[in-house]
């Protein structure tokens, strides 16, 4: 039976090598290490917690399926970030196409447009203890996407300019410019305080972490054993 005991000191590259060698269950280590970043990246694109979880699961499955394509000269976290961004953007395109079609169908049948939107309160959002974190989330969500993703990676997740550039396939100057503009778009009072509040924003709590990990492991463990 495979076990995670004694694996905390392994690097991502070492875990990847062992997963490729057949220790599939060790993929859980990679998921738990990077869940927070993957969630924040997905949410920065989609602005929706539930859809972000769905994207996380698919991104991890994509990463596992194509693990043989991972080149160790790059960081696993950077490679995973790219997969997540691509999956989130694809999800958003599908959502937009579906929404457009649905609106056209409903309008054709004379249904009220007001019935299209019936948001439910998010209990997790209501549970956030810090008022500043809630205000910050709303302010970040209001940013244009190109700035929002960079802000989420740099100031919320705490990545360096080079890490963000690599994860988004951008030049470092582009990252710096977008971050500067993102900060300028936020209110000055938030810009002065986000350093302390950012760590509390967009938290990916343990129960949600367990849910994503369990779903992905259930998918990959039932696959036929083969070399990655």
mmCIF file of the C-alpha atoms, coordinates in Angstrom:
data_MODEL
# 
_entry.id   MODEL 
# 
loop_
_atom_site.group_PDB 
_atom_site.id 
_atom_site.type_symbol 
_atom_site.label_atom_id 
_atom_site.label_alt_id 
_atom_site.label_comp_id 
_atom_site.label_asym_id 
_atom_site.label_entity_id 
_atom_site.label_seq_id 
_atom_site.pdbx_PDB_ins_code 
_atom_site.Cartn_x 
_atom_site.Cartn_y 
_atom_site.Cartn_z 
_atom_site.occupancy 
_atom_site.B_iso_or_equiv 
_atom_site.pdbx_formal_charge 
_atom_site.auth_seq_id 
_atom_site.auth_comp_id 
_atom_site.auth_asym_id 
_atom_site.auth_atom_id 
_atom_site.pdbx_PDB_model_num 
ATOM 1   C CA . UNK A 1 1   ? 0.000   0.000  0.000   1.00 0.00 ? 1   UNK A CA 1 
ATOM 2   C CA . UNK A 1 2   ? 1.340   3.410  -0.961  1.00 0.00 ? 2   UNK A CA 1 
ATOM 3   C CA . UNK A 1 3   ? 1.801   5.923  1.842   1.00 0.00 ? 3   UNK A CA 1 
ATOM 4   C CA . UNK A 1 4   ? 2.548   9.616  2.155   1.00 0.00 ? 4   UNK A CA 1 
ATOM 5   C CA . UNK A 1 5   ? 4.543   9.085  5.360   1.00 0.00 ? 5   UNK A CA 1 
ATOM 6   C CA . UNK A 1 6   ? 8.040   10.525 5.149   1.00 0.00 ? 6   UNK A CA 1 
ATOM 7   C CA . UNK A 1 7   ? 7.440   12.313 1.860   1.00 0.00 ? 7   UNK A CA 1 
ATOM 8   C CA . UNK A 1 8   ? 7.109   15.893 3.133   1.00 0.00 ? 8   UNK A CA 1 
ATOM 9   C CA . UNK A 1 9   ? 10.782  16.629 2.444   1.00 0.00 ? 9   UNK A CA 1 
ATOM 10  C CA . UNK A 1 10  ? 10.608  15.516 -1.191  1.00 0.00 ? 10  UNK A CA 1 
ATOM 11  C CA . UNK A 1 11  ? 10.928  18.197 -3.839  1.00 0.00 ? 11  UNK A CA 1 
ATOM 12  C CA . UNK A 1 12  ? 8.275   18.559 -6.517  1.00 0.00 ? 12  UNK A CA 1 
ATOM 13  C CA . UNK A 1 13  ? 10.670  17.049 -9.050  1.00 0.00 ? 13  UNK A CA 1 
ATOM 14  C CA . UNK A 1 14  ? 11.260  14.025 -6.819  1.00 0.00 ? 14  UNK A CA 1 
ATOM 15  C CA . UNK A 1 15  ? 7.527   13.526 -6.320  1.00 0.00 ? 15  UNK A CA 1 
ATOM 16  C CA . UNK A 1 16  ? 6.932   13.783 -10.051 1.00 0.00 ? 16  UNK A CA 1 
ATOM 17  C CA . UNK A 1 17  ? 9.623   11.181 -10.697 1.00 0.00 ? 17  UNK A CA 1 
ATOM 18  C CA . UNK A 1 18  ? 8.037   8.749  -8.254  1.00 0.00 ? 18  UNK A CA 1 
ATOM 19  C CA . UNK A 1 19  ? 4.544   9.312  -9.660  1.00 0.00 ? 19  UNK A CA 1 
ATOM 20  C CA . UNK A 1 20  ? 5.920   8.614  -13.128 1.00 0.00 ? 20  UNK A CA 1 
ATOM 21  C CA . UNK A 1 21  ? 7.469   5.430  -11.757 1.00 0.00 ? 21  UNK A CA 1 
ATOM 22  C CA . UNK A 1 22  ? 4.061   4.181  -10.649 1.00 0.00 ? 22  UNK A CA 1 
ATOM 23  C CA . UNK A 1 23  ? 3.432   5.671  -7.178  1.00 0.00 ? 23  UNK A CA 1 
ATOM 24  C CA . UNK A 1 24  ? 0.253   7.342  -8.345  1.00 0.00 ? 24  UNK A CA 1 
ATOM 25  C CA . UNK A 1 25  ? -1.062  8.155  -4.861  1.00 0.00 ? 25  UNK A CA 1 
ATOM 26  C CA . UNK A 1 26  ? 1.877   10.503 -4.302  1.00 0.00 ? 26  UNK A CA 1 
ATOM 27  C CA . UNK A 1 27  ? 0.229   12.917 -6.734  1.00 0.00 ? 27  UNK A CA 1 
ATOM 28  C CA . UNK A 1 28  ? -1.755  13.991 -3.673  1.00 0.00 ? 28  UNK A CA 1 
ATOM 29  C CA . UNK A 1 29  ? 1.385   15.680 -2.347  1.00 0.00 ? 29  UNK A CA 1 
ATOM 30  C CA . UNK A 1 30  ? 1.562   17.929 -5.391  1.00 0.00 ? 30  UNK A CA 1 
ATOM 31  C CA . UNK A 1 31  ? -2.106  18.822 -5.157  1.00 0.00 ? 31  UNK A CA 1 
ATOM 32  C CA . UNK A 1 32  ? -1.963  19.745 -1.486  1.00 0.00 ? 32  UNK A CA 1 
ATOM 33  C CA . UNK A 1 33  ? 1.190   21.793 -1.991  1.00 0.00 ? 33  UNK A CA 1 
ATOM 34  C CA . UNK A 1 34  ? -0.240  23.839 -4.827  1.00 0.00 ? 34  UNK A CA 1 
ATOM 35  C CA . UNK A 1 35  ? -4.000  23.918 -4.139  1.00 0.00 ? 35  UNK A CA 1 
ATOM 36  C CA . UNK A 1 36  ? -3.967  27.488 -2.827  1.00 0.00 ? 36  UNK A CA 1 
ATOM 37  C CA . UNK A 1 37  ? -2.190  28.896 -5.857  1.00 0.00 ? 37  UNK A CA 1 
ATOM 38  C CA . UNK A 1 38  ? -4.203  26.861 -8.365  1.00 0.00 ? 38  UNK A CA 1 
ATOM 39  C CA . UNK A 1 39  ? -7.440  27.974 -6.722  1.00 0.00 ? 39  UNK A CA 1 
ATOM 40  C CA . UNK A 1 40  ? -6.473  31.628 -6.738  1.00 0.00 ? 40  UNK A CA 1 
ATOM 41  C CA . UNK A 1 41  ? -5.420  31.485 -10.388 1.00 0.00 ? 41  UNK A CA 1 
ATOM 42  C CA . UNK A 1 42  ? -8.662  29.791 -11.451 1.00 0.00 ? 42  UNK A CA 1 
ATOM 43  C CA . UNK A 1 43  ? -10.762 32.175 -9.411  1.00 0.00 ? 43  UNK A CA 1 
ATOM 44  C CA . UNK A 1 44  ? -8.937  35.209 -10.784 1.00 0.00 ? 44  UNK A CA 1 
ATOM 45  C CA . UNK A 1 45  ? -10.120 34.194 -14.255 1.00 0.00 ? 45  UNK A CA 1 
ATOM 46  C CA . UNK A 1 46  ? -13.621 32.986 -13.420 1.00 0.00 ? 46  UNK A CA 1 
ATOM 47  C CA . UNK A 1 47  ? -14.578 35.052 -10.339 1.00 0.00 ? 47  UNK A CA 1 
ATOM 48  C CA . UNK A 1 48  ? -16.626 32.093 -9.125  1.00 0.00 ? 48  UNK A CA 1 
ATOM 49  C CA . UNK A 1 49  ? -15.650 29.683 -6.320  1.00 0.00 ? 49  UNK A CA 1 
ATOM 50  C CA . UNK A 1 50  ? -17.573 26.656 -7.592  1.00 0.00 ? 50  UNK A CA 1 
ATOM 51  C CA . UNK A 1 51  ? -16.302 26.967 -11.138 1.00 0.00 ? 51  UNK A CA 1 
ATOM 52  C CA . UNK A 1 52  ? -12.795 27.500 -9.801  1.00 0.00 ? 52  UNK A CA 1 
ATOM 53  C CA . UNK A 1 53  ? -12.991 24.139 -8.021  1.00 0.00 ? 53  UNK A CA 1 
ATOM 54  C CA . UNK A 1 54  ? -14.157 22.443 -11.215 1.00 0.00 ? 54  UNK A CA 1 
ATOM 55  C CA . UNK A 1 55  ? -11.258 23.977 -13.105 1.00 0.00 ? 55  UNK A CA 1 
ATOM 56  C CA . UNK A 1 56  ? -8.835  22.869 -10.413 1.00 0.00 ? 56  UNK A CA 1 
ATOM 57  C CA . UNK A 1 57  ? -9.923  19.265 -10.742 1.00 0.00 ? 57  UNK A CA 1 
ATOM 58  C CA . UNK A 1 58  ? -9.633  19.310 -14.517 1.00 0.00 ? 58  UNK A CA 1 
ATOM 59  C CA . UNK A 1 59  ? -6.278  21.089 -14.388 1.00 0.00 ? 59  UNK A CA 1 
ATOM 60  C CA . UNK A 1 60  ? -4.891  18.438 -12.054 1.00 0.00 ? 60  UNK A CA 1 
ATOM 61  C CA . UNK A 1 61  ? -6.244  15.646 -14.226 1.00 0.00 ? 61  UNK A CA 1 
ATOM 62  C CA . UNK A 1 62  ? -4.683  17.309 -17.271 1.00 0.00 ? 62  UNK A CA 1 
ATOM 63  C CA . UNK A 1 63  ? -1.384  17.647 -15.423 1.00 0.00 ? 63  UNK A CA 1 
ATOM 64  C CA . UNK A 1 64  ? -1.422  14.000 -14.356 1.00 0.00 ? 64  UNK A CA 1 
ATOM 65  C CA . UNK A 1 65  ? -2.355  12.799 -17.826 1.00 0.00 ? 65  UNK A CA 1 
ATOM 66  C CA . UNK A 1 66  ? 0.470   14.787 -19.432 1.00 0.00 ? 66  UNK A CA 1 
ATOM 67  C CA . UNK A 1 67  ? 2.995   14.383 -16.647 1.00 0.00 ? 67  UNK A CA 1 
ATOM 68  C CA . UNK A 1 68  ? 5.396   12.781 -19.114 1.00 0.00 ? 68  UNK A CA 1 
ATOM 69  C CA . UNK A 1 69  ? 5.559   16.155 -20.892 1.00 0.00 ? 69  UNK A CA 1 
ATOM 70  C CA . UNK A 1 70  ? 6.788   17.994 -17.819 1.00 0.00 ? 70  UNK A CA 1 
ATOM 71  C CA . UNK A 1 71  ? 10.375  19.072 -18.288 1.00 0.00 ? 71  UNK A CA 1 
ATOM 72  C CA . UNK A 1 72  ? 12.323  19.240 -15.052 1.00 0.00 ? 72  UNK A CA 1 
ATOM 73  C CA . UNK A 1 73  ? 14.263  22.320 -16.084 1.00 0.00 ? 73  UNK A CA 1 
ATOM 74  C CA . UNK A 1 74  ? 11.052  24.241 -15.359 1.00 0.00 ? 74  UNK A CA 1 
ATOM 75  C CA . UNK A 1 75  ? 9.349   24.440 -11.973 1.00 0.00 ? 75  UNK A CA 1 
ATOM 76  C CA . UNK A 1 76  ? 6.357   22.156 -11.575 1.00 0.00 ? 76  UNK A CA 1 
ATOM 77  C CA . UNK A 1 77  ? 4.390   25.037 -10.036 1.00 0.00 ? 77  UNK A CA 1 
ATOM 78  C CA . UNK A 1 78  ? 4.970   27.174 -13.141 1.00 0.00 ? 78  UNK A CA 1 
ATOM 79  C CA . UNK A 1 79  ? 3.921   24.350 -15.455 1.00 0.00 ? 79  UNK A CA 1 
ATOM 80  C CA . UNK A 1 80  ? 0.802   23.744 -13.355 1.00 0.00 ? 80  UNK A CA 1 
ATOM 81  C CA . UNK A 1 81  ? -0.061  27.444 -13.336 1.00 0.00 ? 81  UNK A CA 1 
ATOM 82  C CA . UNK A 1 82  ? -0.038  27.510 -17.131 1.00 0.00 ? 82  UNK A CA 1 
ATOM 83  C CA . UNK A 1 83  ? -2.307  24.473 -17.310 1.00 0.00 ? 83  UNK A CA 1 
ATOM 84  C CA . UNK A 1 84  ? -4.705  26.107 -14.849 1.00 0.00 ? 84  UNK A CA 1 
ATOM 85  C CA . UNK A 1 85  ? -4.831  29.410 -16.732 1.00 0.00 ? 85  UNK A CA 1 
ATOM 86  C CA . UNK A 1 86  ? -5.516  27.646 -20.027 1.00 0.00 ? 86  UNK A CA 1 
ATOM 87  C CA . UNK A 1 87  ? -8.249  25.478 -18.504 1.00 0.00 ? 87  UNK A CA 1 
ATOM 88  C CA . UNK A 1 88  ? -9.885  28.458 -16.764 1.00 0.00 ? 88  UNK A CA 1 
ATOM 89  C CA . UNK A 1 89  ? -9.906  30.523 -19.955 1.00 0.00 ? 89  UNK A CA 1 
ATOM 90  C CA . UNK A 1 90  ? -11.397 27.608 -21.883 1.00 0.00 ? 90  UNK A CA 1 
ATOM 91  C CA . UNK A 1 91  ? -14.064 27.205 -19.219 1.00 0.00 ? 91  UNK A CA 1 
ATOM 92  C CA . UNK A 1 92  ? -14.927 30.890 -19.391 1.00 0.00 ? 92  UNK A CA 1 
ATOM 93  C CA . UNK A 1 93  ? -15.226 30.773 -23.191 1.00 0.00 ? 93  UNK A CA 1 
ATOM 94  C CA . UNK A 1 94  ? -17.600 27.815 -22.930 1.00 0.00 ? 94  UNK A CA 1 
ATOM 95  C CA . UNK A 1 95  ? -19.620 29.590 -20.249 1.00 0.00 ? 95  UNK A CA 1 
ATOM 96  C CA . UNK A 1 96  ? -19.893 32.742 -22.347 1.00 0.00 ? 96  UNK A CA 1 
ATOM 97  C CA . UNK A 1 97  ? -21.014 30.763 -25.402 1.00 0.00 ? 97  UNK A CA 1 
ATOM 98  C CA . UNK A 1 98  ? -23.580 28.853 -23.347 1.00 0.00 ? 98  UNK A CA 1 
ATOM 99  C CA . UNK A 1 99  ? -24.896 32.033 -21.717 1.00 0.00 ? 99  UNK A CA 1 
ATOM 100 C CA . UNK A 1 100 ? -25.280 33.762 -25.068 1.00 0.00 ? 100 UNK A CA 1 
ATOM 101 C CA . UNK A 1 101 ? -27.194 30.789 -26.481 1.00 0.00 ? 101 UNK A CA 1 
ATOM 102 C CA . UNK A 1 102 ? -29.412 30.485 -23.407 1.00 0.00 ? 102 UNK A CA 1 
ATOM 103 C CA . UNK A 1 103 ? -30.261 34.187 -23.438 1.00 0.00 ? 103 UNK A CA 1 
ATOM 104 C CA . UNK A 1 104 ? -31.182 34.033 -27.099 1.00 0.00 ? 104 UNK A CA 1 
ATOM 105 C CA . UNK A 1 105 ? -33.394 30.988 -26.535 1.00 0.00 ? 105 UNK A CA 1 
ATOM 106 C CA . UNK A 1 106 ? -35.181 32.543 -23.578 1.00 0.00 ? 106 UNK A CA 1 
ATOM 107 C CA . UNK A 1 107 ? -35.666 35.858 -25.319 1.00 0.00 ? 107 UNK A CA 1 
ATOM 108 C CA . UNK A 1 108 ? -37.117 34.066 -28.326 1.00 0.00 ? 108 UNK A CA 1 
ATOM 109 C CA . UNK A 1 109 ? -39.751 32.466 -26.118 1.00 0.00 ? 109 UNK A CA 1 
ATOM 110 C CA . UNK A 1 110 ? -40.614 35.738 -24.451 1.00 0.00 ? 110 UNK A CA 1 
ATOM 111 C CA . UNK A 1 111 ? -39.343 34.830 -20.983 1.00 0.00 ? 111 UNK A CA 1 
ATOM 112 C CA . UNK A 1 112 ? -38.396 37.551 -18.560 1.00 0.00 ? 112 UNK A CA 1 
ATOM 113 C CA . UNK A 1 113 ? -34.697 38.431 -18.605 1.00 0.00 ? 113 UNK A CA 1 
ATOM 114 C CA . UNK A 1 114 ? -34.908 38.966 -14.847 1.00 0.00 ? 114 UNK A CA 1 
ATOM 115 C CA . UNK A 1 115 ? -35.324 35.228 -14.415 1.00 0.00 ? 115 UNK A CA 1 
ATOM 116 C CA . UNK A 1 116 ? -31.910 34.571 -15.917 1.00 0.00 ? 116 UNK A CA 1 
ATOM 117 C CA . UNK A 1 117 ? -30.022 35.678 -12.831 1.00 0.00 ? 117 UNK A CA 1 
ATOM 118 C CA . UNK A 1 118 ? -30.846 34.292 -9.416  1.00 0.00 ? 118 UNK A CA 1 
ATOM 119 C CA . UNK A 1 119 ? -27.650 34.335 -7.378  1.00 0.00 ? 119 UNK A CA 1 
ATOM 120 C CA . UNK A 1 120 ? -27.553 32.448 -4.120  1.00 0.00 ? 120 UNK A CA 1 
ATOM 121 C CA . UNK A 1 121 ? -25.663 33.806 -1.126  1.00 0.00 ? 121 UNK A CA 1 
ATOM 122 C CA . UNK A 1 122 ? -22.243 32.205 -0.698  1.00 0.00 ? 122 UNK A CA 1 
ATOM 123 C CA . UNK A 1 123 ? -21.955 30.919 2.894   1.00 0.00 ? 123 UNK A CA 1 
ATOM 124 C CA . UNK A 1 124 ? -18.180 30.733 2.710   1.00 0.00 ? 124 UNK A CA 1 
ATOM 125 C CA . UNK A 1 125 ? -17.940 34.351 1.600   1.00 0.00 ? 125 UNK A CA 1 
ATOM 126 C CA . UNK A 1 126 ? -20.303 35.376 4.419   1.00 0.00 ? 126 UNK A CA 1 
ATOM 127 C CA . UNK A 1 127 ? -18.069 33.499 6.858   1.00 0.00 ? 127 UNK A CA 1 
ATOM 128 C CA . UNK A 1 128 ? -14.975 35.559 6.136   1.00 0.00 ? 128 UNK A CA 1 
ATOM 129 C CA . UNK A 1 129 ? -13.955 37.198 9.377   1.00 0.00 ? 129 UNK A CA 1 
ATOM 130 C CA . UNK A 1 130 ? -12.139 40.195 7.967   1.00 0.00 ? 130 UNK A CA 1 
ATOM 131 C CA . UNK A 1 131 ? -14.250 42.939 6.413   1.00 0.00 ? 131 UNK A CA 1 
ATOM 132 C CA . UNK A 1 132 ? -11.205 44.270 4.623   1.00 0.00 ? 132 UNK A CA 1 
ATOM 133 C CA . UNK A 1 133 ? -10.641 40.927 2.931   1.00 0.00 ? 133 UNK A CA 1 
ATOM 134 C CA . UNK A 1 134 ? -14.206 40.992 1.592   1.00 0.00 ? 134 UNK A CA 1 
ATOM 135 C CA . UNK A 1 135 ? -13.809 44.519 0.273   1.00 0.00 ? 135 UNK A CA 1 
ATOM 136 C CA . UNK A 1 136 ? -10.479 43.594 -1.279  1.00 0.00 ? 136 UNK A CA 1 
ATOM 137 C CA . UNK A 1 137 ? -11.981 40.619 -3.081  1.00 0.00 ? 137 UNK A CA 1 
ATOM 138 C CA . UNK A 1 138 ? -14.689 42.812 -4.593  1.00 0.00 ? 138 UNK A CA 1 
ATOM 139 C CA . UNK A 1 139 ? -12.136 45.387 -5.666  1.00 0.00 ? 139 UNK A CA 1 
ATOM 140 C CA . UNK A 1 140 ? -9.900  42.772 -7.268  1.00 0.00 ? 140 UNK A CA 1 
ATOM 141 C CA . UNK A 1 141 ? -12.863 41.151 -9.024  1.00 0.00 ? 141 UNK A CA 1 
ATOM 142 C CA . UNK A 1 142 ? -13.642 44.518 -10.586 1.00 0.00 ? 142 UNK A CA 1 
ATOM 143 C CA . UNK A 1 143 ? -10.232 44.719 -12.246 1.00 0.00 ? 143 UNK A CA 1 
ATOM 144 C CA . UNK A 1 144 ? -9.932  43.858 -15.940 1.00 0.00 ? 144 UNK A CA 1 
ATOM 145 C CA . UNK A 1 145 ? -8.866  40.240 -16.343 1.00 0.00 ? 145 UNK A CA 1 
ATOM 146 C CA . UNK A 1 146 ? -5.347  40.926 -17.618 1.00 0.00 ? 146 UNK A CA 1 
ATOM 147 C CA . UNK A 1 147 ? -4.611  42.967 -14.501 1.00 0.00 ? 147 UNK A CA 1 
ATOM 148 C CA . UNK A 1 148 ? -6.603  40.773 -12.123 1.00 0.00 ? 148 UNK A CA 1 
ATOM 149 C CA . UNK A 1 149 ? -4.610  37.607 -12.842 1.00 0.00 ? 149 UNK A CA 1 
ATOM 150 C CA . UNK A 1 150 ? -1.273  39.380 -12.451 1.00 0.00 ? 150 UNK A CA 1 
ATOM 151 C CA . UNK A 1 151 ? -2.433  40.996 -9.203  1.00 0.00 ? 151 UNK A CA 1 
ATOM 152 C CA . UNK A 1 152 ? -3.658  37.644 -7.866  1.00 0.00 ? 152 UNK A CA 1 
ATOM 153 C CA . UNK A 1 153 ? -0.329  35.970 -8.549  1.00 0.00 ? 153 UNK A CA 1 
ATOM 154 C CA . UNK A 1 154 ? 1.947   38.809 -7.454  1.00 0.00 ? 154 UNK A CA 1 
ATOM 155 C CA . UNK A 1 155 ? 0.196   40.484 -4.525  1.00 0.00 ? 155 UNK A CA 1 
ATOM 156 C CA . UNK A 1 156 ? -2.228  37.821 -3.328  1.00 0.00 ? 156 UNK A CA 1 
ATOM 157 C CA . UNK A 1 157 ? -0.212  34.669 -3.949  1.00 0.00 ? 157 UNK A CA 1 
ATOM 158 C CA . UNK A 1 158 ? 3.143   36.378 -3.455  1.00 0.00 ? 158 UNK A CA 1 
ATOM 159 C CA . UNK A 1 159 ? 4.946   35.126 -6.568  1.00 0.00 ? 159 UNK A CA 1 
ATOM 160 C CA . UNK A 1 160 ? 7.944   36.991 -7.891  1.00 0.00 ? 160 UNK A CA 1 
ATOM 161 C CA . UNK A 1 161 ? 7.842   38.905 -11.156 1.00 0.00 ? 161 UNK A CA 1 
ATOM 162 C CA . UNK A 1 162 ? 9.804   36.185 -12.928 1.00 0.00 ? 162 UNK A CA 1 
ATOM 163 C CA . UNK A 1 163 ? 7.564   33.415 -11.573 1.00 0.00 ? 163 UNK A CA 1 
ATOM 164 C CA . UNK A 1 164 ? 4.447   35.282 -12.639 1.00 0.00 ? 164 UNK A CA 1 
ATOM 165 C CA . UNK A 1 165 ? 5.878   35.981 -16.075 1.00 0.00 ? 165 UNK A CA 1 
ATOM 166 C CA . UNK A 1 166 ? 6.766   32.320 -16.548 1.00 0.00 ? 166 UNK A CA 1 
ATOM 167 C CA . UNK A 1 167 ? 3.374   31.135 -15.355 1.00 0.00 ? 167 UNK A CA 1 
ATOM 168 C CA . UNK A 1 168 ? 1.464   33.455 -17.689 1.00 0.00 ? 168 UNK A CA 1 
ATOM 169 C CA . UNK A 1 169 ? 3.839   33.342 -20.671 1.00 0.00 ? 169 UNK A CA 1 
ATOM 170 C CA . UNK A 1 170 ? 4.478   37.077 -20.373 1.00 0.00 ? 170 UNK A CA 1 
ATOM 171 C CA . UNK A 1 171 ? 7.565   39.215 -20.348 1.00 0.00 ? 171 UNK A CA 1 
ATOM 172 C CA . UNK A 1 172 ? 8.662   40.572 -16.979 1.00 0.00 ? 172 UNK A CA 1 
ATOM 173 C CA . UNK A 1 173 ? 8.100   44.156 -18.100 1.00 0.00 ? 173 UNK A CA 1 
ATOM 174 C CA . UNK A 1 174 ? 4.524   43.298 -19.060 1.00 0.00 ? 174 UNK A CA 1 
ATOM 175 C CA . UNK A 1 175 ? 3.983   41.832 -15.607 1.00 0.00 ? 175 UNK A CA 1 
ATOM 176 C CA . UNK A 1 176 ? 5.376   44.955 -13.948 1.00 0.00 ? 176 UNK A CA 1 
ATOM 177 C CA . UNK A 1 177 ? 3.223   47.234 -16.082 1.00 0.00 ? 177 UNK A CA 1 
ATOM 178 C CA . UNK A 1 178 ? 0.044   45.286 -15.438 1.00 0.00 ? 178 UNK A CA 1 
ATOM 179 C CA . UNK A 1 179 ? 0.698   45.099 -11.725 1.00 0.00 ? 179 UNK A CA 1 
ATOM 180 C CA . UNK A 1 180 ? 1.295   48.848 -11.568 1.00 0.00 ? 180 UNK A CA 1 
ATOM 181 C CA . UNK A 1 181 ? -1.954  49.520 -13.395 1.00 0.00 ? 181 UNK A CA 1 
ATOM 182 C CA . UNK A 1 182 ? -3.870  47.041 -11.235 1.00 0.00 ? 182 UNK A CA 1 
ATOM 183 C CA . UNK A 1 183 ? -2.699  48.754 -8.083  1.00 0.00 ? 183 UNK A CA 1 
ATOM 184 C CA . UNK A 1 184 ? -3.555  52.164 -9.531  1.00 0.00 ? 184 UNK A CA 1 
ATOM 185 C CA . UNK A 1 185 ? -7.113  50.980 -10.199 1.00 0.00 ? 185 UNK A CA 1 
ATOM 186 C CA . UNK A 1 186 ? -7.660  50.007 -6.589  1.00 0.00 ? 186 UNK A CA 1 
ATOM 187 C CA . UNK A 1 187 ? -8.547  52.655 -4.067  1.00 0.00 ? 187 UNK A CA 1 
ATOM 188 C CA . UNK A 1 188 ? -5.578  54.199 -2.272  1.00 0.00 ? 188 UNK A CA 1 
ATOM 189 C CA . UNK A 1 189 ? -6.823  53.003 1.089   1.00 0.00 ? 189 UNK A CA 1 
ATOM 190 C CA . UNK A 1 190 ? -6.817  49.403 -0.161  1.00 0.00 ? 190 UNK A CA 1 
ATOM 191 C CA . UNK A 1 191 ? -3.430  49.799 -1.825  1.00 0.00 ? 191 UNK A CA 1 
ATOM 192 C CA . UNK A 1 192 ? -1.977  50.810 1.544   1.00 0.00 ? 192 UNK A CA 1 
ATOM 193 C CA . UNK A 1 193 ? -3.478  47.830 3.359   1.00 0.00 ? 193 UNK A CA 1 
ATOM 194 C CA . UNK A 1 194 ? -3.614  44.913 0.937   1.00 0.00 ? 194 UNK A CA 1 
ATOM 195 C CA . UNK A 1 195 ? -0.254  43.548 2.067   1.00 0.00 ? 195 UNK A CA 1 
ATOM 196 C CA . UNK A 1 196 ? -1.719  42.489 5.417   1.00 0.00 ? 196 UNK A CA 1 
ATOM 197 C CA . UNK A 1 197 ? -5.140  41.566 4.098   1.00 0.00 ? 197 UNK A CA 1 
ATOM 198 C CA . UNK A 1 198 ? -4.207  39.663 0.951   1.00 0.00 ? 198 UNK A CA 1 
ATOM 199 C CA . UNK A 1 199 ? -3.211  36.505 2.796   1.00 0.00 ? 199 UNK A CA 1 
ATOM 200 C CA . UNK A 1 200 ? -6.773  36.257 4.135   1.00 0.00 ? 200 UNK A CA 1 
ATOM 201 C CA . UNK A 1 201 ? -8.428  36.725 0.734   1.00 0.00 ? 201 UNK A CA 1 
ATOM 202 C CA . UNK A 1 202 ? -9.581  33.892 -1.528  1.00 0.00 ? 202 UNK A CA 1 
ATOM 203 C CA . UNK A 1 203 ? -8.705  31.241 1.050   1.00 0.00 ? 203 UNK A CA 1 
ATOM 204 C CA . UNK A 1 204 ? -8.964  27.636 -0.080  1.00 0.00 ? 204 UNK A CA 1 
ATOM 205 C CA . UNK A 1 205 ? -10.120 25.991 3.126   1.00 0.00 ? 205 UNK A CA 1 
ATOM 206 C CA . UNK A 1 206 ? -9.246  22.464 4.273   1.00 0.00 ? 206 UNK A CA 1 
ATOM 207 C CA . UNK A 1 207 ? -12.653 20.970 3.501   1.00 0.00 ? 207 UNK A CA 1 
ATOM 208 C CA . UNK A 1 208 ? -12.508 22.235 -0.055  1.00 0.00 ? 208 UNK A CA 1 
ATOM 209 C CA . UNK A 1 209 ? -8.917  21.063 -0.374  1.00 0.00 ? 209 UNK A CA 1 
ATOM 210 C CA . UNK A 1 210 ? -9.964  17.553 0.693   1.00 0.00 ? 210 UNK A CA 1 
ATOM 211 C CA . UNK A 1 211 ? -12.881 17.598 -1.750  1.00 0.00 ? 211 UNK A CA 1 
ATOM 212 C CA . UNK A 1 212 ? -10.701 18.480 -4.750  1.00 0.00 ? 212 UNK A CA 1 
ATOM 213 C CA . UNK A 1 213 ? -7.949  16.042 -3.784  1.00 0.00 ? 213 UNK A CA 1 
ATOM 214 C CA . UNK A 1 214 ? -10.418 13.179 -3.300  1.00 0.00 ? 214 UNK A CA 1 
ATOM 215 C CA . UNK A 1 215 ? -12.127 13.809 -6.633  1.00 0.00 ? 215 UNK A CA 1 
ATOM 216 C CA . UNK A 1 216 ? -8.859  13.909 -8.568  1.00 0.00 ? 216 UNK A CA 1 
ATOM 217 C CA . UNK A 1 217 ? -7.401  10.849 -6.831  1.00 0.00 ? 217 UNK A CA 1 
ATOM 218 C CA . UNK A 1 218 ? -10.591 8.892  -7.518  1.00 0.00 ? 218 UNK A CA 1 
ATOM 219 C CA . UNK A 1 219 ? -10.166 9.730  -11.192 1.00 0.00 ? 219 UNK A CA 1 
ATOM 220 C CA . UNK A 1 220 ? -6.473  8.954  -11.589 1.00 0.00 ? 220 UNK A CA 1 
ATOM 221 C CA . UNK A 1 221 ? -6.293  5.877  -9.342  1.00 0.00 ? 221 UNK A CA 1 
ATOM 222 C CA . UNK A 1 222 ? -8.862  4.054  -11.442 1.00 0.00 ? 222 UNK A CA 1 
ATOM 223 C CA . UNK A 1 223 ? -6.766  4.486  -14.562 1.00 0.00 ? 223 UNK A CA 1 
ATOM 224 C CA . UNK A 1 224 ? -4.740  1.500  -15.849 1.00 0.00 ? 224 UNK A CA 1 
ATOM 225 C CA . UNK A 1 225 ? -1.177  1.499  -14.483 1.00 0.00 ? 225 UNK A CA 1 
ATOM 226 C CA . UNK A 1 226 ? 1.254   2.590  -17.170 1.00 0.00 ? 226 UNK A CA 1 
ATOM 227 C CA . UNK A 1 227 ? 4.478   4.473  -17.455 1.00 0.00 ? 227 UNK A CA 1 
ATOM 228 C CA . UNK A 1 228 ? 4.162   8.256  -17.312 1.00 0.00 ? 228 UNK A CA 1 
# 
